Amino acid sequence: MQNLIEVSGFDEVRIKIETLSFVFPPPREFVWQYIYSTPLANEVEHLYDTGRAALEHEVVAGKQKLLKGDALIVEPRVVIATA
């Protein structure tokens, strides 16, 4: 990545890799907060109650390994480049 940035004309390029930590509400709450803050909200509005329940169940089940207590903890590794 450093080479790509330098070839693009930037000087004094520094690359740093960090793990960030984001704390979100429990998955059942988070999924609806997320959906209704995106264009997905229009699509979800057309689902029947059973469809919304199935979506919620799938998301909640898939996020169990990210739970610490009731909180949903997401810790992505990110690459930060400065020049």
Residue frames as qw, qx, qy, qz and C-alpha x, y, z in Angstrom:
[[0.000, 0.887, 0.463, 0.000, 0.00, 0.00, 0.00],
 [0.326, -0.752, 0.098, 0.565, 2.81, 2.39, 0.83],
 [0.377, -0.103, 0.597, 0.701, 4.27, 1.93, -2.66],
 [0.175, 0.632, 0.675, 0.339, 0.91, 2.62, -4.32],
 [0.148, -0.928, -0.272, 0.206, 0.54, 5.85, -2.39],
 [0.385, -0.593, 0.316, 0.633, 4.11, 6.96, -3.12],
 [0.359, 0.164, 0.686, 0.612, 3.70, 6.17, -6.84],
 [0.077, 0.802, 0.571, 0.155, 0.60, 8.39, -6.77],
 [0.270, 0.665, -0.023, 0.696, 2.84, 11.32, -5.88],
 [0.550, -0.805, -0.046, -0.217, 2.60, 11.49, -2.10],
 [0.401, 0.514, -0.585, 0.482, 5.66, 12.01, 0.11],
 [0.099, -0.309, 0.698, -0.638, 6.48, 10.91, 3.64],
 [0.738, -0.196, -0.424, -0.487, 3.95, 8.09, 3.55],
 [0.155, -0.273, 0.826, -0.467, 3.29, 6.34, 6.83],
 [0.671, -0.174, -0.589, -0.414, 1.22, 3.18, 7.20],
 [0.206, -0.247, 0.739, -0.592, -0.22, 2.08, 10.51],
 [0.544, -0.236, -0.735, -0.328, -2.41, -0.96, 11.23],
 [0.214, -0.192, 0.585, -0.758, -4.70, -0.74, 14.23],
 [0.244, -0.404, -0.876, -0.098, -7.58, -2.65, 15.72],
 [0.265, -0.293, 0.083, -0.915, -10.50, -0.41, 16.58],
 [0.080, -0.287, -0.915, 0.273, -13.27, -1.27, 19.00],
 [0.347, -0.234, -0.213, -0.883, -16.89, -0.29, 18.45],
 [0.087, 0.200, 0.874, -0.435, -19.61, -0.99, 21.01],
 [0.368, -0.187, -0.456, -0.788, -23.16, -1.34, 19.72],
 [0.658, -0.180, 0.341, -0.647, -26.47, -2.21, 21.37],
 [0.583, -0.030, 0.810, -0.061, -27.52, -5.87, 21.52],
 [0.145, -0.012, 0.770, 0.621, -28.00, -7.40, 18.05],
 [0.101, 0.615, 0.781, 0.039, -31.81, -7.38, 18.22],
 [0.007, -0.876, -0.208, 0.436, -31.77, -3.59, 18.73],
 [0.241, -0.525, 0.456, 0.677, -28.80, -2.90, 16.48],
 [0.331, 0.218, 0.793, 0.463, -30.23, -4.64, 13.42],
 [0.139, 0.804, 0.573, 0.080, -33.27, -2.35, 13.31],
 [0.173, -0.853, 0.043, 0.491, -31.29, 0.80, 14.11],
 [0.325, -0.313, 0.623, 0.639, -28.96, -0.06, 11.26],
 [0.290, 0.416, 0.784, 0.357, -31.67, -1.02, 8.76],
 [0.069, 0.880, 0.467, -0.048, -33.77, 2.07, 9.39],
 [0.191, -0.805, 0.181, 0.531, -30.72, 4.30, 8.89],
 [0.238, -0.250, 0.723, 0.599, -30.13, 2.92, 5.38],
 [0.486, 0.192, -0.386, -0.760, -32.06, 2.55, 2.12],
 [0.220, -0.061, -0.974, -0.016, -32.85, -1.01, 3.26],
 [0.235, 0.233, 0.590, -0.737, -35.67, 0.48, 5.33],
 [0.550, 0.295, -0.187, -0.758, -37.85, 0.84, 2.22],
 [0.529, 0.161, -0.795, -0.251, -37.40, -2.82, 1.35],
 [0.140, -0.057, -0.889, 0.433, -37.97, -4.09, 4.89],
 [0.389, 0.160, 0.291, -0.859, -41.22, -2.14, 5.12],
 [0.664, 0.193, -0.409, -0.595, -42.64, -4.46, 2.45],
 [0.327, 0.108, -0.932, 0.114, -41.89, -7.63, 4.42],
 [0.685, -0.512, -0.368, -0.364, -44.59, -9.36, 6.40],
 [0.533, -0.714, 0.350, -0.289, -44.09, -9.79, 10.14],
 [0.962, -0.123, 0.220, 0.106, -42.77, -13.31, 9.54],
 [0.702, 0.559, -0.055, 0.439, -40.15, -11.98, 7.10],
 [0.041, -0.821, 0.305, -0.481, -38.98, -9.32, 9.54],
 [0.774, -0.519, 0.312, -0.183, -38.85, -11.90, 12.35],
 [0.953, 0.144, 0.105, 0.246, -36.79, -14.26, 10.17],
 [0.446, 0.719, -0.183, 0.501, -34.36, -11.44, 9.27],
 [0.355, -0.767, 0.338, -0.414, -33.98, -10.46, 12.91],
 [0.924, -0.296, 0.237, -0.047, -33.45, -14.09, 13.97],
 [0.862, 0.364, -0.013, 0.352, -30.75, -14.64, 11.34],
 [0.227, 0.765, -0.269, 0.539, -28.84, -11.48, 12.28],
 [0.566, -0.668, 0.325, -0.358, -29.08, -12.14, 16.02],
 [0.977, -0.115, 0.167, 0.067, -27.92, -15.74, 15.61],
 [0.756, 0.491, -0.064, 0.429, -25.00, -14.68, 13.43],
 [0.097, 0.770, -0.272, 0.570, -23.74, -12.08, 15.90],
 [0.815, -0.564, -0.107, -0.080, -23.63, -14.21, 19.07],
 [0.836, -0.036, -0.125, 0.534, -19.86, -14.64, 18.89],
 [0.288, 0.490, -0.056, 0.821, -19.43, -10.85, 18.99],
 [0.494, -0.756, -0.215, -0.373, -21.37, -10.41, 22.23],
 [0.374, 0.114, -0.626, 0.675, -19.76, -9.34, 25.49],
 [0.163, 0.316, 0.597, -0.719, -22.58, -9.30, 27.98],
 [0.446, 0.682, 0.538, -0.214, -25.44, -7.61, 26.16],
 [0.128, 0.816, -0.229, -0.515, -23.19, -5.39, 24.04],
 [0.853, 0.455, 0.181, 0.183, -22.26, -6.14, 20.44],
 [0.340, -0.759, 0.356, 0.426, -18.50, -5.56, 20.11],
 [0.794, 0.574, 0.106, 0.171, -17.00, -5.16, 16.65],
 [0.443, -0.733, 0.336, 0.392, -13.21, -4.93, 16.41],
 [0.784, 0.601, 0.087, 0.126, -12.07, -4.42, 12.82],
 [0.601, -0.339, 0.250, 0.679, -8.43, -4.12, 11.83],
 [0.381, 0.906, 0.176, -0.055, -7.92, -0.98, 9.81],
 [0.666, 0.075, 0.144, 0.728, -5.07, 0.38, 7.74],
 [0.029, -0.952, -0.160, 0.259, -4.37, 4.08, 8.26],
 [0.660, 0.243, 0.195, 0.683, -2.25, 5.85, 5.68],
 [0.077, -0.937, -0.103, 0.325, -0.95, 9.39, 6.11],
 [0.673, 0.293, 0.206, 0.647, 1.23, 11.43, 3.77]]
